[in-house]
Amino acid sequence: MSDSRVPRRRRFLVCEPRHFAVQYAINPWMRPDAHVDVDLAREQWQALMSAYRTHGHDVDVVEPVLGLPDMVFAANSAVVVDGRVFGSLFHAPERRAESTHYDTWFKSAGFAVHRPESVCEGEGDLVWTGRYLLAGTGFRTTREAHREVQEFFGHPVISLTLVDPRFYHLDTALFVLDDGHANNIAYYPEAFSPGSREVLARLYPDAVLATAEDAMAFGLNSVSDGRHVFIAPQAEALAAALTDRGYVPVPVDLSEFRKAGGGIKCCTQEIRS
């Protein structure tokens, strides 16, 4: 079955973890007294970049800024669909300055950037499926932002409520396996409210359901190109389930970034031109 899965070349925007650290706590994973091995973090991040390039994907890099330790989590900076950029307005004051630097990069690359009026944390809570946007709320991005996103892109937005603070962004609890014709997702049901679980079950009756162990290992903070799934190696059951569905797991260990509540997808912004 894996031969029937066709990868699509992607363009990613990332930020080197030169200044990565845990200096404050804005989610349950973060402890300001946590020691971050910066050299190991750089090695792990470079391994992810190498995996992307080895599988044929393009990688653009935004310059990191001293004093913005979470800038490495590029996914939160925006969501880009059809070459249109909807920027970010972070919930935490500690991260708000990141938006300006990412906006500057997008503008220098020839993109116009829409600055949101409501709190919105980019691909952290806005997941493009190829047909519509799944939009998380409950901890960061607001429902008002969901409406703003729909007006901006003109694509349907489906709101989903997150209820477990450990899964504070949608991209920690759900990812898209294929945004093409065979559109499908993987997710952890218990991260969502009962009504949101029903919505997901109706939209995706054949979805891959992750275990609590896989979710806690940030297995759902993965990136798929339609065939290859860049995934935390600790999410063993999820990787096996994906293999059974014909996908090819590409394990990349970003365990150092988990100290800040981040993983593979958090470090990866997709530019969809």
PASE-248161 format. One record per residue: x, y, z of N, C-alpha, C in turn; residue in one letter; residue number from 0. Coordinates in Angstrom, 2 decimals. Each point is the difference from the previous one (the first is absolute). Layout:
BEGIN
       n_X       n_Y       n_Z      ca_X      ca_Y      ca_Z       c_X       c_Y       c_Z   resn   resi
         X         Y         Z         X         Y         Z         X         Y         Z      A    NUM
...
***
This chain:
BEGIN
       n_X       n_Y       n_Z      ca_X      ca_Y      ca_Z       c_X       c_Y       c_Z   resn   resi
      0.82     -1.20      0.00     -0.82      1.20      0.00      0.86      1.26      0.00      M      0
      1.22     -0.08      0.59      0.82      1.20      0.12      0.36      0.59     -1.35      S      1
      0.05     -0.85     -1.04      0.33      0.51     -1.33     -1.08      0.89     -0.55      D      2
     -1.22     -0.08      0.55     -1.10      0.82     -0.49      0.00      1.39      0.64      S      3
      0.78      0.18      1.05      0.11      1.30      0.66      0.99      0.87     -0.76      R      4
     -0.45      1.14     -0.44      0.85      0.86     -0.82      0.40      1.24      0.79      V      5
      1.30      0.20      0.19      0.43      1.20      0.73     -0.13      1.24     -0.87      P      6
     -0.22      1.13      0.66     -0.03      1.27     -0.71      1.11      0.89      0.54      R      7
      0.76      0.58     -0.91      1.10      0.86      0.43     -0.53      1.20      0.77      R      8
      0.60      0.28      1.14     -0.46      1.08      0.87      1.07      1.08      0.14      R      9
     -0.47      1.17      0.41      0.91      1.10      0.33     -0.23      0.37      1.46      R     10
      1.07     -0.09      0.78     -0.10      0.23      1.43      0.80      1.23      0.42      F     11
     -0.53      0.71      0.98      0.72      1.11      0.63      0.33     -0.42      1.43      L     12
      1.27      0.18      0.37      0.47     -0.44      1.31      0.88      1.08      0.62      V     13
      0.36     -0.19      1.27      0.87      0.94      0.70      0.99     -0.80      0.86      C     14
      1.25      0.24     -0.20      1.05     -0.70      0.75     -0.15      0.25      1.50      E     15
      0.21     -1.03      0.84     -0.16      0.15      1.45      1.23      0.59      0.68      P     16
      0.58      1.02     -0.60      1.22      0.60      0.54     -0.21      0.56      1.40      R     17
     -1.20      0.53      0.25     -0.29      0.62      1.30     -1.06     -0.77      0.78      H     18
     -0.23     -1.24     -0.39     -1.04     -0.81      0.65      0.32     -0.22      1.48      F     19
     -1.01      0.18      0.84      0.12     -0.22      1.44     -1.42     -0.05      0.57      A     20
     -0.10     -0.45      1.24     -1.29      0.05      0.70      0.15      1.05      1.10      V     21
     -0.50      1.19     -0.27      0.20      1.14      0.90     -1.28      0.42      0.72      Q     22
     -1.12     -0.59     -0.39     -1.29      0.32      0.62     -0.90     -1.21     -0.20      Y     23
     -1.19      0.03      0.59     -0.92     -1.13     -0.10     -1.34      0.49     -0.52      A     24
     -0.33     -0.39     -1.25     -1.28      0.38     -0.58     -0.80     -1.22     -0.47      I     25
      0.49     -1.20      0.34     -0.76     -1.22     -0.19      0.50     -1.02      1.02      N     26
     -0.74     -1.10      0.23      0.35     -0.93      1.07      1.34     -0.72     -0.18      P     27
      0.56      0.03     -1.19      1.26     -0.67     -0.26      1.20      0.83      0.45      W     28
     -0.19      1.28      0.14      1.12      0.92      0.23      0.27      0.18      1.49      M     29
      1.28     -0.15      0.37      0.46      0.31      1.34      1.23      0.90     -0.14      R     30
     -0.08      1.22      0.50      1.11      0.94     -0.19      1.34     -0.49      0.55      P     31
     -0.04     -0.98      0.93      1.25     -0.52      0.54      0.54     -1.17     -0.82      D     32
     -0.69     -0.34     -1.10      0.44     -1.12     -0.83      1.31      0.34     -0.73      A     33
      0.92     -0.93      0.02      1.26      0.21     -0.72     -0.18     -0.41     -1.45      H     34
      0.33      0.89     -0.90     -0.05     -0.30     -1.43      1.41     -0.20     -0.52      V     35
      0.25     -1.14     -0.59      1.28     -0.28     -0.64     -0.04      0.64     -1.39      D     36
      0.55      1.19     -0.12     -0.11      0.76     -1.25      0.70     -0.73     -1.14      V     37
      1.13     -0.61      0.27      0.71     -0.73     -1.05     -0.83     -1.17     -0.51      D     38
     -0.63     -0.72      0.93     -0.84     -1.13     -0.41     -1.22      0.50     -0.77      L     39
     -0.58      1.11      0.46     -1.15      0.57     -0.71      0.38      0.34     -1.44      A     40
      1.16      0.58     -0.18      0.45      0.34     -1.36      0.20     -1.25     -0.84      R     41
      0.59     -1.04      0.61      0.20     -1.26     -0.73     -1.33     -0.61     -0.42      E     42
     -0.96      0.00      0.90     -1.31     -0.57     -0.31     -0.69      0.81     -1.09      Q     43
      0.07      1.31      0.10     -0.61      0.87     -1.01      0.66     -0.20     -1.36      W     44
      1.31     -0.10     -0.02      0.71     -0.23     -1.26     -0.38     -1.35     -0.60      Q     45
     -0.24     -0.99      0.84     -0.43     -1.31     -0.50     -1.35      0.10     -0.69      A     46
     -0.89      0.84      0.56     -1.30      0.21     -0.64      0.18      0.69     -1.35      L     47
      0.84      1.02     -0.04      0.24      0.69     -1.27      0.58     -0.96     -1.05      M     48
      0.92     -0.83      0.44      0.60     -0.98     -0.91     -1.04     -0.98     -0.52      S     49
     -0.91     -0.43      0.88     -1.06     -0.93     -0.41     -0.91      0.65     -1.03      A     50
     -0.36      1.25      0.22     -0.84      0.70     -0.97      0.68      0.08     -1.36      Y     51
      1.24      0.42     -0.01      0.72      0.18     -1.27      0.26     -1.34     -0.69      R     52
      0.29     -1.02      0.79      0.23     -1.33     -0.58     -1.23     -0.51     -0.72      T     53
     -1.18      0.39      0.50     -1.25     -0.46     -0.61     -0.55      1.00     -1.01      H     54
      0.85      0.94     -0.43     -0.34      0.85     -1.14     -0.72      1.29      0.31      G     55
     -0.05      0.40      1.27     -0.73      1.21      0.36      0.91      1.22      0.06      H     56
     -0.57      1.15     -0.25      0.74      1.26      0.04     -0.11      0.60      1.39      D     57
      1.10      0.57      0.47      0.04      0.56      1.35      0.53      1.43     -0.04      V     58
     -0.80      0.94      0.48      0.42      1.38      0.18      0.21      0.25      1.48      D     59
      0.95      0.89      0.32      0.36      0.23      1.40     -0.12      1.48      0.34      V     60
     -0.73      0.28      1.08     -0.09      1.36      0.52      1.06      0.16      1.09      V     61
      0.61      1.17      0.08      1.07      0.25      0.96     -0.56      0.05      1.42      E     62
      0.57     -0.78      0.93     -0.46      0.05      1.39      0.37      1.32      0.66      P     63
     -0.73      0.37      1.03      0.21      1.28      0.68      0.26     -0.25      1.48      V     64
      1.05      0.58      0.49      0.35     -0.12      1.41     -1.14      0.53      0.87      L     65
     -0.35     -0.75      1.04     -1.08      0.41      0.88     -1.34     -0.58     -0.36      G     66
     -0.06     -0.75     -1.12     -1.24     -0.66     -0.42      0.27     -1.51     -0.09      L     67
      0.06     -0.67      1.14      0.41     -1.41      0.03     -0.96     -0.95     -0.70      P     68
     -1.28      0.40     -0.13     -0.98     -0.86     -0.66     -0.15      0.28     -1.48      D     69
      0.84      0.86     -0.54     -0.11      0.32     -1.43      0.28     -1.21     -0.88      M     70
      0.67     -1.01      0.57      0.26     -1.24     -0.73     -1.30     -0.69     -0.41      V     71
     -1.10      0.29      0.72     -1.27     -0.66     -0.30     -0.73      0.79     -1.10      F     72
      0.52     -0.17     -1.20     -0.43      0.79     -1.16     -1.47     -0.20     -0.36      A     73
     -0.56     -1.15      0.32     -1.38     -0.28     -0.39     -0.98      1.02      0.57      A     74
      0.34      0.57      1.15     -0.92      0.92      0.68     -0.03      1.38     -0.62      N     75
      0.88      0.27     -0.96      0.17      1.35     -0.54     -1.07      0.40     -1.00      S     76
     -0.65     -0.96     -0.63     -0.95      0.33     -1.07     -0.66     -1.28     -0.49      A     77
     -0.99      0.18     -0.90     -0.48     -1.10     -0.83     -0.05      0.53     -1.42      V     78
      0.51     -0.79     -0.94      0.11      0.44     -1.39     -0.78     -0.95     -0.89      V     79
     -0.97      0.53     -0.72     -0.82     -0.79     -0.93     -0.10      0.78     -1.30      V     80
      0.30     -0.67     -1.11     -0.09      0.63     -1.33      0.83      1.28     -0.08      D     81
      1.14      0.01      0.67      0.88      1.15     -0.05     -0.44      1.18      0.82      G     82
     -1.05     -0.16      0.80     -0.51      1.07      0.84      0.40     -0.29      1.45      R     83
      0.51      1.01      0.67      0.57     -0.18      1.34     -0.89      0.67      1.05      V     84
     -0.50     -0.81      0.91     -0.74      0.49      1.16      0.95     -0.10      1.19      F     85
      0.42      1.14      0.52      1.03      0.03      1.03     -0.50     -0.39      1.38      G     86
      0.78      0.33      1.00     -0.30     -0.44      1.37     -0.14      1.17      0.96      S     87
     -0.76     -0.25      1.05     -0.07      0.88      1.16      0.00     -0.93      1.21      L     88
      1.16     -0.10      0.64      0.17     -1.00      1.04     -0.78      0.32      1.27      F     89
     -0.44     -1.06      0.66     -0.70      0.14      1.28      0.95      0.49      1.08      H     90
      1.21     -0.56      0.04      0.97      0.36      1.03      0.80      1.23     -0.41      A     91
      0.09      1.00      0.86      0.80      1.19     -0.33      1.46     -0.34     -0.33      P     92
      0.52     -1.07      0.62      1.40     -0.37     -0.22      0.30     -0.34     -1.46      E     93
     -1.04     -0.37     -0.77      0.24     -0.44     -1.37     -0.44      1.02     -1.06      R     94
     -0.63      1.06      0.41     -0.62      0.88     -0.99      1.00      0.64     -0.96      R     95
      1.21      0.25      0.45      0.98      0.63     -0.88      0.42     -0.90     -1.16      A     96
     -0.23     -1.31      0.13      0.36     -0.92     -1.08     -0.73      0.36     -1.30      E     97
     -1.25      0.43      0.14     -0.82      0.27     -1.18      0.66      1.00     -0.94      S     98
      0.57      1.05      0.56      0.62      1.04     -0.82      1.12     -0.56     -0.85      T     99
      0.81     -0.85      0.58      1.16     -0.54     -0.73     -0.44     -0.97     -1.10      H    100
     -1.02     -0.80      0.28     -0.51     -0.88     -1.05     -0.69      0.80     -1.09      Y    101
     -0.77      1.01      0.38     -0.65      0.85     -1.00      1.04      0.62     -0.93      D    102
      1.11      0.45      0.58      1.07      0.61     -0.79      0.55     -1.00     -1.00      T    103
      0.17     -1.26      0.43      0.51     -1.01     -0.93     -0.98     -0.21     -1.15      W    104
     -1.28     -0.18      0.34     -0.99     -0.24     -1.05     -0.05      1.16     -1.00      F    105
      0.03      1.21      0.51     -0.06      1.17     -0.88      1.23      0.07     -0.89      K    106
      1.17     -0.31      0.55      1.23      0.02     -0.80     -0.01     -1.09     -1.06      S    107
     -0.79     -1.08      0.25     -0.12     -1.10     -0.96     -1.11      0.25     -1.02      A    108
     -0.65      1.18      0.10     -1.00      0.38     -1.00     -1.44     -0.27      0.38      G    109
     -0.25     -0.34      1.26     -1.36     -0.28      0.45     -0.59      1.21      0.72      F    110
     -1.29      0.22     -0.20     -0.73      0.95      0.84     -0.43     -0.76      1.25      A    111
     -0.03      0.69      1.13     -0.33     -0.65      1.27     -1.22      0.67      0.63      V    112
     -0.99     -0.81      0.34     -1.16      0.51      0.74      0.28     -0.16      1.48      H    113
     -0.07      1.09      0.76      0.17     -0.06      1.45     -1.36     -0.19      0.67      R    114
     -0.16     -1.04      0.76     -1.31     -0.27      0.63     -0.35      1.01      1.08      P    115
     -1.28      0.18      0.18     -0.50      0.86      1.07     -0.23     -0.79      1.29      E    116
     -0.19     -1.32     -0.14     -0.25     -0.87      1.14      1.20     -0.90      0.24      S    117
      0.10     -0.54      1.20      1.11     -0.89      0.33     -0.04     -1.22     -0.91      V    118
      1.10     -0.23     -0.68      0.08     -1.08     -0.99      1.45     -0.46     -0.07      C    119
      0.22     -1.30      0.11      1.36     -0.51      0.05      0.32     -0.92     -1.19      E    120
     -0.33      0.50     -1.19      0.45     -0.62     -1.23     -0.36     -1.46     -0.15      G    121
      0.94     -0.76     -0.57     -0.24     -1.42     -0.22     -0.05     -0.80      1.30      E    122
      0.33      0.64      1.10     -0.20     -0.68      1.27     -1.46     -0.41      0.18      G    123
     -0.91      0.88     -0.42     -1.43     -0.27      0.16     -0.77     -0.01     -1.30      D    124
      0.65      0.22     -1.13     -0.68      0.04     -1.29      0.63     -1.04     -0.93      L    125
     -0.75     -1.03     -0.29      0.53     -1.14     -0.77     -0.73     -0.07     -1.34      V    126
      0.75      0.22     -1.07     -0.57     -0.06     -1.35     -0.12     -1.45     -0.44      W    127
     -1.18     -0.37     -0.45     -0.24     -1.39     -0.40     -0.01     -0.20     -1.51      T    128
      0.11      1.08     -0.73     -0.13     -0.08     -1.45     -1.39      0.39     -0.48      G    129
     -0.96      0.00      0.93     -1.39      0.38     -0.33     -0.53      1.09      0.92      R    130
      0.44     -0.01      1.23     -0.44      0.97      0.99      1.05      0.05      1.10      Y    131
     -0.21      0.89      0.95      0.91      0.12      1.14     -0.65     -0.56      1.25      L    132
      0.69     -0.91      0.66     -0.37     -0.41      1.34      0.64      1.01      0.95      L    133
     -0.79      0.52      0.94      0.48      1.09      0.85     -0.21     -0.31      1.47      A    134
      1.10      0.02      0.75     -0.06     -0.29      1.41     -0.26      1.24      0.84      G    135
     -0.68     -0.21      1.12     -0.21      1.06      0.98     -0.12     -0.65      1.37      T    136
      0.07      0.84      1.04     -0.11     -0.53      1.35      1.12      0.48      0.89      G    137
      1.19      0.19     -0.58      1.14      0.43      0.78      0.73      1.20     -0.61      F    138
      0.08      0.07     -1.30      0.74      1.08     -0.64     -0.88      0.77     -1.00      R    139
     -0.07     -0.50     -1.22     -0.75      0.68     -1.06     -1.48      0.11      0.35      T    140
     -0.59      1.16     -0.25     -1.39      0.25      0.38     -0.96     -0.34     -1.13      T    141
     -1.26     -0.18      0.34     -1.03     -0.23     -1.01     -0.17      1.22     -0.89      R    142
      0.23      1.17      0.54     -0.06      1.21     -0.83      1.04     -0.08     -1.12      E    143
      1.15     -0.55      0.30      1.03     -0.17     -1.03     -0.44     -0.99     -1.07      A    144
     -0.73     -1.04      0.40     -0.52     -0.96     -0.97     -0.87      0.70     -1.05      H    145
     -0.85      0.90      0.48     -0.85      0.75     -0.93      0.83      0.91     -0.89      R    146
      1.01      0.60      0.57      0.88      0.89     -0.78      0.76     -0.78     -1.07      E    147
      0.44     -1.19      0.35      0.70     -0.87     -0.95     -0.90     -0.38     -1.17      V    148
     -1.25     -0.35      0.30     -0.93     -0.38     -1.06     -0.26      1.17     -0.95      Q    149
     -0.17      1.19      0.55     -0.22      1.17     -0.84      1.21      0.30     -0.87      E    150
      1.19     -0.23      0.54      1.23      0.30     -0.74      0.23     -0.99     -1.14      F    151
     -0.08     -1.29      0.30      0.32     -1.01     -1.00     -1.20     -0.36     -0.89      F    152
     -1.21      0.16      0.51     -1.17     -0.43     -0.76     -0.15     -1.50     -0.06      G    153
      0.67     -0.71      0.89     -0.15     -1.46      0.14     -0.77     -0.29      1.28      H    154
     -0.80     -1.06      0.02     -0.71     -0.35      1.23      0.97     -0.26      1.15      P    155
     -0.38      0.44      1.19      0.77     -0.23      1.21     -0.85     -0.80      0.98      V    156
      0.53     -1.10      0.47     -0.72     -0.88      0.93      0.65      0.12      1.37      I    157
     -0.73      0.56      0.96      0.54      0.22      1.34     -0.03     -1.28      0.82      S    158
      1.10     -0.25      0.69      0.14     -1.16      0.87      0.49      0.47      1.36      L    159
     -0.61     -0.48      1.05      0.35      0.44      1.35      0.95     -0.98      0.68      T    160
      1.15      0.51      0.42      0.98     -0.79      0.74     -0.30      0.11      1.49      L    161
      0.12     -1.11      0.73     -0.39      0.00      1.41      1.11     -0.44      0.95      V    162
      1.09     -0.51     -0.52      1.11     -0.46      0.84      1.16      0.98     -0.17      D    163
      0.41      0.70      1.05      1.03      1.03     -0.14      1.35     -0.52     -0.48      P    164
      0.22     -1.29      0.10      1.25     -0.56     -0.53      0.01      0.08     -1.53      R    165
     -1.19      0.04     -0.58     -0.14      0.12     -1.45     -0.62      1.37     -0.27      F    166
      0.81      0.99      0.21     -0.43      1.40      0.02     -0.17      0.58     -1.40      Y    167
      0.62     -0.61     -0.98     -0.15      0.36     -1.41     -0.58     -1.19     -0.75      H    168
     -0.74      0.29     -1.06     -0.57     -1.08     -0.81      1.08     -0.90     -0.57      L    169
      1.15      0.57     -0.35      1.04     -0.82     -0.64      0.73     -0.92      0.98      D    170
     -0.36      0.03      1.27      0.52     -1.00      0.93     -0.93     -1.20      0.11      T    171
     -1.21      0.12     -0.57     -1.01     -1.04      0.16     -0.51     -0.55     -1.33      A    172
      0.45      0.57     -1.12     -0.55     -0.37     -1.31      0.95      0.43     -1.10      L    173
      0.14     -0.83     -1.03      0.70      0.45     -1.20     -0.61     -0.65     -1.24      F    174
      0.21      0.66     -1.12     -0.55     -0.46     -1.28      0.97     -0.97     -0.65      V    175
     -0.51     -1.15     -0.38      0.82     -1.01     -0.67      0.14      0.29     -1.49      L    176
     -1.08      0.45     -0.60      0.00      0.23     -1.45     -0.97      1.12     -0.30      D    177
      0.50      1.13     -0.52     -0.89      1.12     -0.32     -0.42     -0.02     -1.47      D    178
      0.13     -1.18     -0.60     -0.43     -0.16     -1.38     -1.36     -0.69     -0.07      G    179
     -0.20     -0.79     -1.03     -1.30     -0.64     -0.23     -0.38     -0.95      1.13      H    180
      1.00     -0.74      0.52     -0.27     -0.99      1.05      0.13      0.63      1.38      A    181
     -0.55      1.17      0.17      0.13      0.78      1.22     -0.33     -0.81      1.25      N    182
      0.94      0.00      0.95     -0.24     -0.70      1.26      0.90      0.60      1.08      N    183
     -0.29     -0.36      1.26      0.73      0.55      1.12      0.34     -1.09      1.01      I    184
      0.87      0.36      0.94      0.23     -0.78      1.21     -0.25      0.93      1.18      A    185
     -0.61     -0.51      1.05     -0.25      0.86      1.16     -0.19     -0.81      1.27      Y    186
      0.02      0.73      1.14     -0.22     -0.59      1.31     -1.35      0.47      0.52      Y    187
     -1.03     -0.85      0.00     -1.36      0.44      0.32     -0.14      0.70      1.35      P    188
      0.71     -0.47      1.02     -0.21      0.52      1.35      0.50      1.43      0.17      E    189
      0.69      0.53     -0.98      0.44      1.40      0.07     -1.15      0.96     -0.30      A    190
     -1.12     -0.53     -0.51     -1.09      0.83     -0.50     -1.27     -0.12      0.85      F    191
     -0.84      1.03     -0.07     -1.30     -0.04      0.65     -0.87     -1.08     -0.66      S    192
     -1.03     -0.48      0.69     -0.87     -1.04     -0.59     -0.57      0.39     -1.36      P    193
     -0.48      1.24     -0.12     -0.55      0.42     -1.28      1.04      0.04     -1.10      G    194
      1.21      0.44      0.33      1.06      0.04     -1.00      0.42     -1.40     -0.43      S    195
     -0.02     -0.95      0.96      0.30     -1.39     -0.37     -1.04     -0.52     -0.98      R    196
     -1.25      0.37      0.21     -1.05     -0.44     -0.94      0.22      0.60     -1.38      E    197
      0.36      1.26     -0.04      0.27      0.65     -1.29      1.13     -0.73     -0.73      V    198
      1.08     -0.28      0.70      1.13     -0.68     -0.63     -0.38     -1.40     -0.46      L    199
     -0.78     -0.70      0.79     -0.42     -1.36     -0.38     -0.87      0.02     -1.25      A    200
     -0.83      1.03     -0.14     -0.85      0.11     -1.19      0.82      0.39     -1.23      R    201
      0.93      0.91      0.18      0.81      0.45     -1.14      1.02     -1.04     -0.43      L    202
      0.53     -0.72      0.98      1.11     -0.92     -0.27     -0.26     -1.36      0.64      Y    203
     -0.93     -0.76     -0.55     -0.33     -1.30      0.60      1.15     -1.00     -0.08      P    204
      0.95      0.23     -0.90      1.13     -0.92     -0.15      1.29      0.57      0.57      D    205
     -0.10      1.01      0.86      1.19      0.63      0.56      0.83     -0.99      0.81      A    206
      1.27      0.28      0.11      0.90     -0.75      0.88     -0.13      0.60      1.40      V    207
     -0.37     -0.81      0.97     -0.17      0.46      1.37      1.23     -0.34      0.82      L    208
      0.56      1.01      0.62      1.22     -0.18      0.78     -0.33     -0.37      1.44      A    209
      0.93     -0.70      0.64     -0.12     -0.33      1.42      0.47      1.19      0.83      T    210
     -0.30     -0.03      1.28      0.47      1.05      0.91      1.53      0.04      0.02      A    211
      0.62     -1.18     -0.04      1.46     -0.06      0.03      0.60      0.67     -1.22      E    212
     -0.59     -0.25     -1.17      0.50      0.63     -1.22     -0.21      1.51      0.03      D    213
     -1.14      0.43      0.52     -0.28      1.43      0.08      0.98      0.68      0.95      A    214
      0.28     -0.62      1.14      0.92      0.58      0.96      1.43      0.04     -0.52      M    215
      0.31     -0.86     -0.95      1.33     -0.01     -0.63      0.09      0.98     -1.15      A    216
     -1.04      0.81     -0.17     -0.09      0.98     -1.09     -0.02     -0.68     -1.37      F    217
     -0.57     -1.21     -0.03     -0.12     -0.71     -1.26     -0.94      0.67     -0.98      G    218
     -0.94      0.81      0.52     -0.94      0.70     -0.87      0.51      1.36     -0.43      L    219
      1.13      0.39      0.50      0.66      1.23     -0.45      0.94     -0.37     -1.15      N    220
     -0.61     -0.64     -1.01      0.75     -0.56     -1.12     -0.27      0.77     -1.28      S    221
      0.82     -0.26     -1.00     -0.14      0.61     -1.32     -0.05     -1.12     -1.03      V    222
     -1.01      0.04     -0.87     -0.13     -1.00     -1.06      0.06      0.67     -1.36      S    223
      0.66     -0.65     -0.94      0.00      0.51     -1.38     -0.93     -0.81     -0.89      D    224
     -0.84     -0.82      0.64     -0.92     -0.85     -0.74      0.47     -1.44     -0.11      G    225
      1.27     -0.21      0.27      0.58     -1.34      0.01      0.90     -0.18      1.23      R    226
      0.97      0.91      0.14      0.92     -0.06      1.13     -0.57      0.81      1.16      H    227
      0.10     -0.57      1.19     -0.47      0.69      1.20      1.19      0.20      0.93      V    228
      0.39      1.23      0.18      1.10      0.36      0.90     -0.57      0.01      1.41      F    229
      0.45     -0.93      0.83     -0.70     -0.31      1.25      0.99     -0.27      1.13      I    230
     -0.41      0.30      1.22      0.82     -0.30      1.18      0.19     -1.52      0.12      A    231
      1.23     -0.46      0.17      0.24     -1.45      0.06     -0.65     -0.67      1.20      P    232
     -0.31      0.79      1.03     -0.63     -0.58      1.19     -1.46     -0.41     -0.25      Q    233
     -0.62      0.50     -1.07     -1.40     -0.31     -0.31     -0.07     -1.29     -0.80      A    234
      0.36     -1.09      0.62      0.18     -1.27     -0.71     -1.31     -0.58     -0.51      E    235
     -1.04      0.02      0.83     -1.28     -0.58     -0.43     -0.59      0.80     -1.16      A    236
      0.12      1.31      0.06     -0.51      0.84     -1.08      0.77     -0.26     -1.29      L    237
      1.31     -0.12      0.09      0.81     -0.29     -1.18     -0.40     -1.33     -0.62      A    238
     -0.27     -0.98      0.84     -0.43     -1.31     -0.51     -1.35      0.11     -0.69      A    239
     -0.92      0.77      0.58     -1.32      0.18     -0.61      0.12      0.71     -1.34      A    240
      0.89      0.97     -0.09      0.20      0.71     -1.26      0.60     -0.92     -1.06      L    241
      0.92     -0.83      0.43      0.61     -0.97     -0.93     -1.07     -0.94     -0.56      T    242
     -0.91     -0.43      0.86     -1.09     -0.87     -0.45     -0.88      0.68     -1.03      D    243
     -0.08      1.33      0.06     -0.81      0.77     -0.96      0.76      0.34     -1.28      R    244
      1.26     -0.39     -0.06      0.78      0.25     -1.22      0.88      1.22      0.04      G    245
      0.10      0.65      1.16      0.91      1.14      0.14      1.38     -0.49      0.43      Y    246
      0.98      0.85     -0.18      1.38     -0.35      0.33      0.48      0.92      1.12      V    247
      0.03     -0.47      1.25      0.49      0.83      1.09      1.48      0.33     -0.15      P    248
      0.34      1.26      0.26      1.39      0.45      0.00      0.26      0.53      1.42      V    249
      0.58     -0.83      0.87      0.19      0.42      1.39      1.06      1.10      0.12      P    250
     -0.35      1.05      0.71      0.93      1.09      0.29     -0.22      0.40      1.46      V    251
      1.04     -0.11      0.79     -0.12      0.25      1.43      0.21      1.48      0.31      D    252
     -1.05      0.67      0.46      0.08      1.39      0.45     -0.33      0.09      1.48      L    253
      0.47     -0.97      0.75     -0.37     -0.10      1.42      0.43      1.23      0.81      S    254
      1.07      0.67     -0.39      0.45      1.17      0.75     -1.03      1.13     -0.07      E    255
     -0.72      0.05     -1.11     -1.00      1.06     -0.18     -1.29     -0.27      0.77      F    256
     -0.16     -1.26      0.41     -1.18     -0.35      0.79      0.02      0.71      1.35      R    257
      1.16      0.41      0.45      0.10      0.74      1.26     -0.74      1.33     -0.07      K    258
     -0.24      0.48     -1.21     -0.76      1.23     -0.20     -1.38     -0.28     -0.58      A    259
     -0.36     -1.29     -0.08     -1.30     -0.36     -0.56     -0.03      0.02     -1.50      G    260
      1.14     -0.30     -0.63      0.07      0.05     -1.46      0.54     -1.28     -0.61      G    261
     -0.18     -0.11     -1.31      0.47     -1.17     -0.73      0.21      0.34     -1.45      G    262
     -0.13     -1.00     -0.85      0.33      0.12     -1.43     -0.86      1.06     -0.68      I    263
     -1.31     -0.11      0.15     -0.88      0.96     -0.67      0.17      1.40      0.58      K    264
      0.16      0.11      1.30      0.20      1.31      0.60      1.16      0.75     -0.66      C    265
      1.01     -0.74     -0.41      1.20      0.60     -0.59     -0.15      0.24     -1.50      C    266
     -1.17     -0.28     -0.56     -0.16     -0.02     -1.46     -1.22      0.77     -0.46      T    267
      0.23      1.07     -0.73     -1.07      0.76     -0.64     -0.03     -0.38     -1.48      Q    268
     -1.17     -0.36     -0.52     -0.08     -0.34     -1.42     -0.47      1.20     -0.81      E    269
      0.73      0.28     -1.06     -0.36      1.10     -0.91     -0.70     -0.61     -1.20      I    270
     -1.30      0.22     -0.08     -0.80     -0.55     -1.09     -0.27      1.11     -1.02      R    271
      0.76      0.00     -1.06     -0.12      1.08     -1.00     -1.11     -0.31     -1.00      S    272
***
